[in-house]
């Protein structure tokens, strides 16, 4: 008789939908993984309950496995071992999950960076002289409109690091 774990797996399957297609043959691993991670973050953002339902040992269905397959397949031919490819997918998933968790914690406004800037701005007005680096960074965010870029900034840094490792493997 199926239990709660099987019911949650079915709910996850129905919610996550089909894995993103890898795109045309000219898309390289970086483009494929970037698109994959953005779609995953969007899925977590639209369905925040998935953040709790998709952690730890559990039953996984074919759609969820297909998402993992797509990310791993994007790294075919890069010279990375299977273990390194799995670690890359875990790293990308963790980044997308972390950004979505922050958005969920921000509540209906959904922009944790803007809320953090407001809170920190108030604190810096009162205590900024004690935190000059933080004060300068916040001033830069305001001046250059750098809020709400954490997903893309982190994603590009992760992909840059993978690119360096792939280059090392090919030499």
C-alpha positions as CSV (number, residue, x, y, z in Angstrom):
1,X,0.0,0.0,0.0
2,X,1.5,3.3,-1.0
3,X,2.4,5.8,1.7
4,X,3.2,9.4,2.2
5,X,6.6,9.2,0.4
6,X,4.9,7.8,-2.7
7,X,2.2,10.5,-2.6
8,X,4.8,13.3,-2.3
9,X,6.8,11.7,-5.2
10,X,3.7,11.8,-7.3
11,X,3.0,15.4,-6.4
12,X,6.6,16.4,-7.3
13,X,6.3,14.6,-10.6
14,X,3.1,16.4,-11.5
15,X,4.6,19.8,-10.5
16,X,8.1,19.8,-11.9
17,X,7.0,18.9,-15.4
18,X,9.1,17.7,-18.2
19,X,12.9,18.2,-18.1
20,X,14.1,21.2,-20.1
21,X,15.2,20.1,-23.6
22,X,18.9,20.5,-24.2
23,X,18.3,22.7,-27.2
24,X,20.0,22.6,-30.5
25,X,23.3,20.8,-31.2
26,X,25.2,24.1,-31.1
27,X,24.4,24.8,-27.5
28,X,27.5,24.0,-25.4
29,X,27.5,22.6,-21.9
30,X,27.6,26.1,-20.3
31,X,24.4,27.3,-22.1
32,X,22.6,24.1,-21.3
33,X,23.5,24.1,-17.6
34,X,22.7,27.8,-17.3
35,X,19.3,27.3,-18.8
36,X,18.7,24.2,-16.7
37,X,19.6,26.0,-13.4
38,X,17.5,29.0,-14.3
39,X,14.5,26.8,-15.0
40,X,15.0,24.9,-11.8
41,X,15.2,28.1,-9.8
42,X,12.0,29.3,-11.5
43,X,10.3,26.0,-10.7
44,X,11.3,26.3,-7.0
45,X,10.1,29.9,-7.0
46,X,6.7,29.1,-8.5
47,X,6.2,26.1,-6.2
48,X,8.1,26.8,-3.0
49,X,6.8,23.6,-1.3
50,X,9.1,21.7,-3.6
51,X,12.0,23.0,-1.5
52,X,10.9,20.8,1.4
53,X,9.6,17.9,-0.7
54,X,12.9,17.4,-2.7
55,X,15.5,16.9,0.0
56,X,16.9,13.8,1.6
57,X,16.5,10.2,0.7
58,X,13.2,9.8,-1.0
59,X,11.3,8.2,-3.8
60,X,12.1,9.9,-7.1
61,X,10.0,9.7,-10.3
62,X,10.9,9.6,-13.9
63,X,10.5,13.3,-14.5
64,X,12.8,14.3,-11.6
65,X,15.3,11.8,-12.8
66,X,15.0,13.2,-16.4
67,X,15.9,16.7,-15.0
68,X,19.1,15.2,-13.5
69,X,19.8,13.3,-16.7
70,X,19.6,16.5,-18.7
71,X,22.1,18.3,-16.5
72,X,24.5,15.3,-16.5
73,X,24.2,14.8,-20.3
74,X,25.1,18.5,-20.8
75,X,28.6,17.6,-19.4
76,X,29.2,14.7,-21.7
77,X,32.5,15.0,-23.5
78,X,33.9,17.6,-21.1
79,X,36.4,15.3,-19.5
80,X,34.8,15.4,-16.1
81,X,34.3,12.1,-14.3
82,X,30.9,10.9,-13.5
83,X,31.4,11.8,-9.8
84,X,32.5,15.4,-10.8
85,X,29.5,15.7,-13.1
86,X,27.2,14.6,-10.2
87,X,28.9,17.1,-7.9
88,X,28.4,19.9,-10.5
89,X,24.7,19.1,-10.7
90,X,24.5,19.1,-6.9
91,X,26.3,22.5,-6.8
92,X,23.9,24.0,-9.3
93,X,20.9,22.6,-7.6
94,X,22.1,23.9,-4.3
95,X,22.5,27.4,-5.7
96,X,19.1,27.4,-7.3
97,X,17.6,26.0,-4.1
98,X,19.4,28.6,-1.9
99,X,18.1,31.5,-4.0
100,X,14.6,30.1,-3.9
101,X,14.7,29.6,-0.2
102,X,15.7,33.3,0.3
103,X,12.8,34.4,-1.9
104,X,10.4,32.2,0.1
105,X,11.7,33.6,3.3
106,X,11.1,37.1,2.0
107,X,7.4,36.4,1.8
108,X,5.0,37.7,-0.8
109,X,7.3,40.5,-1.8
110,X,9.7,37.8,-3.0
111,X,12.8,40.0,-3.4
112,X,15.1,39.1,-0.5
113,X,17.9,41.3,-1.8
114,X,15.8,44.4,-1.8
115,X,14.4,43.7,1.7
116,X,18.0,43.0,2.9
117,X,19.2,46.3,1.4
118,X,16.4,48.2,3.2
119,X,17.1,46.6,6.5
120,X,20.9,47.0,6.2
121,X,20.4,50.6,4.9
122,X,18.6,51.5,8.1
123,X,21.3,49.9,10.2
124,X,24.1,51.5,8.3
125,X,22.6,55.0,8.7
126,X,22.8,54.4,12.5
127,X,26.0,52.4,12.7
128,X,27.7,52.7,9.3
129,X,31.0,54.0,10.7
130,X,31.6,50.6,12.3
131,X,31.1,48.8,9.0
132,X,32.8,50.8,6.3
133,X,33.1,47.9,3.8
134,X,29.4,47.0,4.2
135,X,28.4,50.7,3.9
136,X,30.4,51.1,0.7
137,X,29.0,47.9,-0.8
138,X,25.4,48.9,-0.1
139,X,26.0,52.3,-1.6
140,X,27.3,50.6,-4.8
141,X,24.3,48.4,-5.0
142,X,22.0,51.5,-4.8
143,X,24.1,53.4,-7.3
144,X,24.5,50.7,-9.9
145,X,21.1,48.9,-9.4
146,X,22.8,45.6,-8.6
147,X,20.0,44.1,-6.6
148,X,18.3,40.8,-7.5
149,X,21.3,39.5,-9.4
150,X,22.4,36.8,-6.9
151,X,21.0,33.9,-9.0
152,X,22.8,35.0,-12.2
153,X,26.0,36.1,-10.4
154,X,26.4,32.8,-8.6
155,X,25.4,30.8,-11.6
156,X,28.1,32.5,-13.8
157,X,30.7,31.9,-11.1
158,X,29.9,28.2,-10.8
159,X,30.0,27.8,-14.6
160,X,33.3,29.7,-14.7
161,X,34.7,27.3,-12.2
162,X,33.5,24.3,-14.1
163,X,34.9,25.8,-17.2
164,X,38.4,26.0,-15.6
165,X,38.2,22.4,-14.5
166,X,37.1,21.3,-17.9
167,X,40.0,23.2,-19.5
168,X,42.4,21.5,-17.1
169,X,41.0,18.1,-18.0
170,X,41.5,18.8,-21.7
171,X,45.2,19.7,-21.3
